């Protein structure tokens, strides 16, 4: 007589216990092309930027910060405009 096999090592998961797959779940899910993970979000910029620490007067910072999102880019553009306007 054959011996009765024991339960498998893989624990069974009830499909009813799986969380609901909502639109939000799909929006936040990772996207793959084969084995390659496709990165989401803004791609890396082409301009080479250098991180530095600079001290500005409070009124200057407040002025640019009031412009809202992208204030640092606007400050960079203002400095570049000044630089090229005063080139010798």
C-alpha positions in Angstrom: 0.0 0.0 0.0 1.2 3.5 -0.9 2.0 5.9 1.9 -0.3 8.9 2.0 1.5 12.2 1.1 1.7 15.0 3.6 0.4 18.5 2.8 2.5 20.5 0.5 5.0 23.0 1.8 3.3 25.9 0.0 0.6 27.4 2.2 -2.7 27.9 0.4 -4.0 31.4 0.2 -7.7 32.0 -0.2 -8.3 34.1 -3.3 -11.1 35.9 -1.3 -8.4 37.3 1.0 -6.6 39.2 -1.8 -7.0 43.0 -1.5 -9.3 44.7 -4.0 -7.4 45.9 -7.2 -8.5 49.5 -7.5 -7.6 52.2 -10.0 -5.3 53.7 -7.4 -3.5 50.3 -7.0 -2.8 50.1 -10.7 -1.6 53.8 -10.8 1.0 53.1 -8.1 2.1 49.7 -9.4 5.6 49.2 -10.9 5.7 48.9 -14.7 8.0 46.4 -16.3 9.1 45.8 -19.9 10.2 42.2 -19.6 12.6 42.1 -16.7 13.4 45.9 -16.9 11.7 48.2 -14.5 10.4 51.3 -16.3 11.1 54.4 -14.1 8.2 56.7 -13.6 8.2 60.5 -13.0 10.3 63.2 -14.5 13.4 62.0 -16.3 16.8 63.3 -15.4 17.6 66.7 -16.8 20.2 67.2 -19.5 21.7 70.3 -17.9 24.5 69.7 -15.5 23.7 71.3 -12.2 26.0 71.7 -9.2 24.7 71.6 -5.7 26.0 74.5 -3.5 25.1 76.5 -0.4 24.5 80.2 -1.0 23.2 82.8 1.5 20.6 85.3 0.3 18.9 88.2 2.0 15.5 87.2 3.4 13.6 89.6 1.3 15.1 88.2 -1.9 14.2 84.7 -0.9 10.7 85.7 0.0 10.2 87.4 -3.3 11.1 84.3 -5.3 9.3 81.8 -3.0 6.1 83.8 -3.4 6.3 82.8 -7.1 5.3 79.3 -6.0 6.5 76.0 -7.5 9.6 76.3 -9.6 10.9 79.4 -7.7 14.5 78.1 -7.7 14.4 77.7 -11.5 13.1 81.3 -11.8 15.9 82.5 -9.5 18.5 80.6 -11.7 17.0 82.2 -14.8 17.2 85.7 -13.2 20.8 85.2 -12.3 21.6 84.0 -15.8 19.9 87.0 -17.3 21.9 89.3 -15.1 25.1 87.5 -15.9 24.7 87.7 -19.7 23.5 91.3 -19.5 26.7 92.3 -17.6 29.2 90.2 -19.6 32.3 92.1 -20.6 
